[in-house]
């Protein structure tokens, strides 16, 4: 069995897995940041600042 | 006694509500396109007879690379636009696109390393294509860092615009590196003088990937814009 046959499926899984982690992580980061900022904006508006 | 129905009040959704709704539908389109992309790259496209199953990393790797180039082209246009018009809207487009482009380039590097390990036996080698992509990644990392550390908006926009234009010079170098120098990285297989050098089903899977990644790009840029807008609104409220 060649090295490619051994490593191929593992490297494919790690590659796609890391892509999902990176894209998904950035999506979560943006969503959470927007949610935090919306809360801050409501608080700032509510305080009549 | 008959009751008369109260006249209906038509409430037009605000621009912000419309924008939120568009982003939500775009998010649904992204989710659907990713499911189709996974199906196309893992089940529809045939297994490569030489490289085996690991060749399927090609679809996410190449689609991400093309969209990274698109993102940096938008940075380039936004930078020229800002320097020509001095309108911060151009700078905002460039800034959002650079951050998302940096993410796509990170995915290109990471997936390329996994593919390289399986085929070449090493995660990294200092050959022209890989090195020029790493330089590209560092340039846009510097761009994002610059934006984070310059507080004055017009100075930030001016410095970023210059870096956005200079950094884009590396994009054609990345693209042509496999033609100009002897490299370990394969040459282009889609855009060639003889036409695409892949089976039709592989091209279809790649095109599905391009559509999915384009939607992801547009979706992320919209979300980034939303974050920018909220930050500006908070600044305005605090300044009142």
Interface residues (C-beta under 8 A of the other chain):
Chain A: X3 X4 X5 X7 X8 X9 X10 X11 X12 X14 X15 X16 X18 X19 X22 X23 X26 X27 X30 X31 X33 X34 X37 X38 X40 X41 X44 X45 X49
Chain B: X51 X52 X53 X54 X56 X57 X60 X61 X64 X100 X103 X106 X107 X110 X111 X114 X115 X117 X118 X119 X121 X216 X220 X223 X224 X226 X227 X230 X231 X233 X234 X237 X238 X240
